[in-house]
């Protein structure tokens, strides 16, 4: 005797926790509109004016006008860029 194939409803995918931003937005808002130097996890540095802070990204505008998106998960540190005389800007 042949048994009919049993059909099971598809198993829903396992739920994943919502991703957590590496850096809180409030911490970076004080740098909005200022020149910053961002050190990435692999040691590279990106410098520009911080134009926008998002949940997962930063938007920098470089001196040459190019827009650069930096993912927060790839950031090691953020500091204000030195002024033209080499001193850290006081804000």
C-alpha atoms as one frame of an Amber mdcrd trajectory, in Angstrom:
protein
   0.000   0.000   0.000   1.317   3.444  -0.909   0.971   6.141   1.672   0.086
   9.635   0.518   2.849  12.155   0.986   2.334  14.299   4.011   2.625  17.957
   3.358   3.937  20.211   6.050   3.534  23.927   6.030   6.777  25.726   5.268
   8.841  26.561   8.310   9.152  30.307   8.800  12.719  31.593   8.833  14.273
  32.028  12.239  13.827  35.547  13.457  16.998  37.575  13.787  17.549  40.335
  16.273  17.507  43.796  14.798  21.011  45.029  13.937  22.476  47.446  16.429
  24.232  50.566  15.231  27.919  50.674  16.101  27.844  54.360  17.093  24.843
  56.185  18.550  23.492  59.040  16.434  23.459  61.497  19.352  27.175  61.097
  19.892  27.937  62.126  16.327  25.379  64.940  16.007  27.786  67.347  17.730
  30.090  66.976  14.706  27.419  67.884  12.112  28.665  70.638   9.826  32.244
  70.345  11.160  35.373  68.955   9.552  36.144  65.533  10.993  38.719  62.798
  10.580  37.293  59.290  10.662  39.686  56.409  11.287  38.393  53.170   9.816
  38.889  49.717  11.328  41.790  48.919   8.994  43.635  52.153   9.810  42.689
  54.276   6.796  41.495  57.810   7.494  38.821  59.817   5.711  38.526  63.563
   6.206  35.618  65.815   5.324  32.668  67.795   6.593  30.060  65.652   8.314
  26.880  66.345   6.352  24.465  63.713   7.645  24.192  61.097  10.391  21.970
  58.095   9.795  21.248  54.985  11.841  23.958  52.997  10.032  25.852  55.555
   7.910  27.606  58.903   7.872  27.769  61.225   4.885  30.994  63.188   4.502
  31.639  65.902   1.962  35.327  66.044   1.109  37.232  69.233   0.253  37.065
  68.355  -3.463  33.252  68.179  -3.246  33.001  64.389  -3.423  30.402  62.777
  -1.182  31.564  59.752   0.809  29.298  57.346   2.682  30.948  55.664   5.661
  29.231  52.766   7.386  29.288  53.115  11.171  30.251  49.468  11.575  33.575
  50.200   9.858  34.550  53.137  12.087  37.255  52.901  14.711  37.239  56.542
  15.860  35.959  60.013  14.997  37.661  63.270  15.888  37.371  66.858  14.828
  39.888  67.755  12.106  42.723  70.103  13.002  42.416  73.651  11.768  44.706
  75.016   9.049  47.456  75.713  11.580  47.552  72.092  12.744  45.715  72.622
  16.047  42.668  70.592  17.032  39.587  72.732  16.562  37.882  73.807  19.769
  34.150  73.336  19.622
